[in-house]
């Protein structure tokens, strides 16, 4: 764990936390865009760390190189998707564990504390082909069905200004309240229109909301919110980190998919085990605390 990160927020950071009105909006719509809360110099340091990571720099290696998204040089730049970077690189871990990220998540979910669950580093090269570099409609819940909590959420942090042409995250407004999306695992299915037909056929109104932000802002979305992203139509690369988080009450649960196959999360093999043999989703080495109201006294 990182022992040198203080859980306390400055007075300025406290003033930037979501208001009660913001929390109600998040609960209704399934997404929230923060104020500028991350200093640009920290983002610039993280960008350098990302490219060193892409070049192969690691502080720790995972037991295997398969079983998760693990882009390597030579595999193309259309979409570089790397999971669990915070378990492999100290600077990326430090960036993801900023208390302000956890404090905002705690406020939005009305939780006493927030732990990290997993992370993704996603890079998109510029593309003139609208069929390339698309992240399909999906819910995070479909990829973490072994979790018991309904309060899971993710912070999406672009490392630069994020306009519509630079492949921002796109959330379908209010989809966090839709049912029937337990198995919506379409991250790698780029035909957004085809997937969307399933929603319209069910009588759903599709309102796509691009998370357009300035450098230093970040968006948050509910685990049930349907989201994806457009191609990168800009002339610059798109680089962002998704920090997936869990609340204090989250625990492991066994889960079977629609075909009756039991689902296991990659991190289940890394975390310590409970007396009953189940993975411990509070293992501080794998799922460190980002924010606690007891420590931060907020």
Phi and psi in degrees as a GROMACS rama.xvg file:
@    title "Ramachandran Plot"
@    xaxis  label "Phi"
@    yaxis  label "Psi"
@TYPE xy
-86.0659  114.479  UNK-2
-92.6817  -7.796  UNK-3
-100.201  13.5527  UNK-4
-99.7083  119.8  UNK-5
-79.4548  135.918  UNK-6
-77.0738  -11.0406  UNK-7
-78.5462  146.779  UNK-8
-105.407  152.153  UNK-9
-76.2155  166.33  UNK-10
-60.7596  -36.2172  UNK-11
-64.4467  -45.4098  UNK-12
-62.8852  -40.4508  UNK-13
-60.6926  -37.3129  UNK-14
-68.5867  -16.8644  UNK-15
-96.2008  -1.48257  UNK-16
-70.0515  157.937  UNK-17
-60.878  143.829  UNK-18
-83.7559  172.028  UNK-19
-60.2171  -37.165  UNK-20
-62.0862  -40.2794  UNK-21
-63.3508  -40.9081  UNK-22
-64.5345  -43.6952  UNK-23
-62.3335  -40.1958  UNK-24
-61.0326  -46.0071  UNK-25
-59.7557  -44.0429  UNK-26
-63.656  -32.5484  UNK-27
-83.5016  -43.6436  UNK-28
-99.1057  -21.271  UNK-29
87.9313  9.2314  UNK-30
-153.742  161.961  UNK-31
-156.626  140.206  UNK-32
-112.165  125.344  UNK-33
-78.0227  170.618  UNK-34
-75.5263  -179.77  UNK-35
-74.188  106.489  UNK-36
-118.756  -15.5273  UNK-37
-107.245  121.193  UNK-38
-58.3697  140.31  UNK-39
-61.6741  -31.9636  UNK-40
-66.8895  -31.4506  UNK-41
-69.6799  -37.6553  UNK-42
-65.8544  -41.8909  UNK-43
-62.0975  -38.9163  UNK-44
-64.1468  -39.8935  UNK-45
-66.8367  -37.4447  UNK-46
-59.8305  -45.9645  UNK-47
-61.0591  -41.0212  UNK-48
-64.398  -37.3034  UNK-49
-60.8052  -46.3915  UNK-50
-70.9473  -30.1794  UNK-51
-68.1657  -36.5385  UNK-52
-61.6092  -44.7293  UNK-53
-61.7832  -30.7873  UNK-54
-81.1525  -2.12062  UNK-55
110.038  2.08871  UNK-56
-69.9297  127.692  UNK-57
-138.806  141.866  UNK-58
-92.8307  -28.6156  UNK-59
-143.294  144.192  UNK-60
-108.166  146.712  UNK-61
-80.6968  158.443  UNK-62
-59.3333  -31.9734  UNK-63
-134.1  163.333  UNK-64
-106.278  6.88411  UNK-65
-125.892  169.465  UNK-66
93.8938  2.24908  UNK-67
-158.558  167.129  UNK-68
-72.6397  123.656  UNK-69
-147.669  68.7566  UNK-70
-57.3328  142.281  UNK-71
-132.266  154.539  UNK-72
-53.7585  138.268  UNK-73
97.336  -6.95418  UNK-74
-95.3883  8.54258  UNK-75
93.5227  153.933  UNK-76
-108.854  5.17335  UNK-77
-52.4697  -53.7805  UNK-78
-143.36  120.436  UNK-79
-98.9703  117.197  UNK-80
-121.261  114.593  UNK-81
-122.593  122.063  UNK-82
-96.2729  156.141  UNK-83
61.3146  34.3803  UNK-84
-65.7334  -28.9413  UNK-85
-71.4019  -16.5349  UNK-86
-87.3036  -6.08995  UNK-87
-118.361  -18.2706  UNK-88
-138.168  121.988  UNK-89
-62.1248  -42.276  UNK-90
-69.2028  -36.5324  UNK-91
-68.7658  -35.1158  UNK-92
-63.7609  -46.1435  UNK-93
-60.7143  -39.9798  UNK-94
-63.6998  -45.4239  UNK-95
-70.6014  -24.3559  UNK-96
-94.8304  19.5686  UNK-97
-60.7361  127.642  UNK-98
-55.4775  -32.1103  UNK-99
-61.7638  -33.5415  UNK-100
-65.0526  -47.8062  UNK-101
-67.7032  -35.1732  UNK-102
-66.5498  -40.2653  UNK-103
-64.9518  -44.1155  UNK-104
-61.0081  -40.9429  UNK-105
-64.0027  -41.8602  UNK-106
-64.1166  -43.7893  UNK-107
-66.2083  -33.5434  UNK-108
-100.099  2.96365  UNK-109
54.5373  45.9162  UNK-110
-110.74  154.292  UNK-111
-79.9536  -28.0896  UNK-112
-153.688  159.771  UNK-113
-133.928  131.098  UNK-114
-113.748  153.463  UNK-115
-72.7089  147.578  UNK-116
-107.198  -54.6743  UNK-117
-158.847  177.431  UNK-118
-143.662  160.808  UNK-119
-137.191  140.285  UNK-120
-113.235  118.644  UNK-121
-124.082  124.174  UNK-122
-116.641  138.843  UNK-123
-128.99  127.342  UNK-124
-77.3561  155.846  UNK-125
-58.8402  145.206  UNK-126
-148.808  139.306  UNK-127
-97.1613  -2.5038  UNK-128
-99.705  113.497  UNK-129
-68.247  -7.94097  UNK-130
-94.1562  -4.66092  UNK-131
-111.316  148.356  UNK-132
75.0087  22.3361  UNK-133
-96.7574  135.253  UNK-134
-100.899  122.278  UNK-135
-71.2896  162.439  UNK-136
-62.472  130.575  UNK-137
-158.535  167.084  UNK-138
-113.871  146.037  UNK-139
-66.0934  -30.5004  UNK-140
-58.4108  -35.3157  UNK-141
-65.0016  -20.9952  UNK-142
-101.627  -3.76965  UNK-143
-136.326  48.7802  UNK-144
-68.9598  -12.5417  UNK-145
-78.3603  0.151659  UNK-146
-92.7068  142.836  UNK-147
-86.7874  -25.2452  UNK-148
-79.359  145.053  UNK-149
-94.4135  0.489842  UNK-150
-98.5852  4.07497  UNK-151
-56.5107  148.116  UNK-152
-155.95  167.624  UNK-153
-132.407  144.146  UNK-154
-98.828  131.011  UNK-155
-108.358  118.732  UNK-156
-120.266  99.9909  UNK-157
-74.7565  144.798  UNK-158
-94.2277  24.0471  UNK-159
-168.271  174.031  UNK-160
-57.4371  140.525  UNK-161
-124.848  100.494  UNK-162
-103.47  -179.866  UNK-163
-61.5135  -33.5485  UNK-164
-77.1518  -15.3647  UNK-165
-102.366  36.5763  UNK-166
55.5023  55.3814  UNK-167
-70.9971  162.529  UNK-168
-62.4028  142.085  UNK-169
-125.239  125.346  UNK-170
-109.986  138.022  UNK-171
-83.3192  113.509  UNK-172
-57.9518  129.683  UNK-173
77.0291  0.477387  UNK-174
-69.8455  -12.5537  UNK-175
-63.5707  -16.9689  UNK-176
-99.2706  -1.46284  UNK-177
-78.1418  151.759  UNK-178
-105.756  168.3  UNK-179
83.7765  15.9965  UNK-180
-113.781  25.7928  UNK-181
-60.057  -28.6977  UNK-182
-117.225  27.3068  UNK-183
-80.8069  78.8171  UNK-184
-107.453  69.532  UNK-185
-114.879  27.1081  UNK-186
-52.2712  -40.5927  UNK-187
-96.6319  15.2342  UNK-188
-106.541  101.652  UNK-189
-75.7317  -10.0556  UNK-190
-83.4811  88.8287  UNK-191
-62.6913  -37.9453  UNK-192
-65.2562  -39.7211  UNK-193
-64.4485  -45.1276  UNK-194
-65.3912  -37.7328  UNK-195
-64.9465  -25.2842  UNK-196
-58.2646  -34.1397  UNK-197
-63.652  -33.377  UNK-198
-74.6823  -44.4843  UNK-199
-67.3194  -35.2272  UNK-200
-65.3534  -24.6854  UNK-201
-88.8358  6.06055  UNK-202
82.7295  17.9937  UNK-203
-86.2572  141.665  UNK-204
-90.7161  125.525  UNK-205
-99.3435  112.292  UNK-206
-117.898  106.128  UNK-207
-85.3517  126.517  UNK-208
-119.455  102.944  UNK-209
-68.9894  136.893  UNK-210
-83.6131  77.4237  UNK-211
-81.8921  122.405  UNK-212
-146.425  164.177  UNK-213
-94.9154  157.528  UNK-214
-55.0482  129.202  UNK-215
106.087  -17.6449  UNK-216
-90.1095  164.439  UNK-217
-149.073  155.38  UNK-218
-109.294  157.744  UNK-219
-127.841  140.837  UNK-220
-138.427  147.785  UNK-221
-68.9241  152.015  UNK-222
-60.703  -23.865  UNK-223
-94.8248  -5.76835  UNK-224
-70.5454  128.208  UNK-225
-77.8333  130.871  UNK-226
-151.446  164.77  UNK-227
-167.18  -156.05  UNK-228
-158.827  150.865  UNK-229
-78.97  171.734  UNK-230
-66.0551  161.228  UNK-231
-87.3079  98.0361  UNK-232
-90.7075  2.42998  UNK-233
-82.4162  -178.071  UNK-234
-97.8461  4.13885  UNK-235
-123.36  158.387  UNK-236
-65.7979  157.222  UNK-237
-113.927  128.711  UNK-238
-135.217  129.012  UNK-239
-151.725  155.147  UNK-240
-117.037  135.872  UNK-241
-106.506  123.754  UNK-242
-108.949  107.877  UNK-243
-88.8477  133.053  UNK-244
-129.149  155.822  UNK-245
-128.334  150.953  UNK-246
-89.8434  174.951  UNK-247
-55.3264  -38.54  UNK-248
-81.9019  -9.74954  UNK-249
-63.9106  137.544  UNK-250
-137.593  169.413  UNK-251
-77.9093  144.052  UNK-252
-140.555  144.033  UNK-253
-67.3232  148.548  UNK-254
-148.583  141.841  UNK-255
-120.391  139.902  UNK-256
-80.328  -175.567  UNK-257
-63.7793  -23.6222  UNK-258
-89.8788  1.50195  UNK-259
85.997  10.4863  UNK-260
-89.8813  133.738  UNK-261
-71.299  133.932  UNK-262
-98.2781  136.926  UNK-263
-126.993  138.157  UNK-264
-89.0219  144.226  UNK-265
-55.0843  -39.1032  UNK-266
-69.5271  -14.6544  UNK-267
-60.2574  -30.56  UNK-268
-79.2782  -19.0411  UNK-269
-94.0417  -30.3507  UNK-270
-76.8412  158.292  UNK-271
-66.7868  164.103  UNK-272
-109.485  147.785  UNK-273
-77.6311  166.592  UNK-274
-54.7984  -29.1127  UNK-275
-84.7511  0.707789  UNK-276
94.3122  -8.22735  UNK-277
-75.0829  153.154  UNK-278
-62.3651  144.084  UNK-279
-98.6556  105.015  UNK-280
-77.2019  8.10453  UNK-281
-111.638  11.77  UNK-282
-57.8657  114.741  UNK-283
-67.3251  -18.6483  UNK-284
-77.8234  -31.5387  UNK-285
-101.875  -36.4718  UNK-286
-124.449  64.7958  UNK-287
-65.6789  153.154  UNK-288
-70.3948  135.493  UNK-289
-100.025  -36.3958  UNK-290
-150.572  139.146  UNK-291
-139.451  129.783  UNK-292
-65.9893  -25.9448  UNK-293
-68.9716  -39.5391  UNK-294
-81.021  -40.642  UNK-295
-83.407  -17.0491  UNK-296
54.8214  40.9175  UNK-297
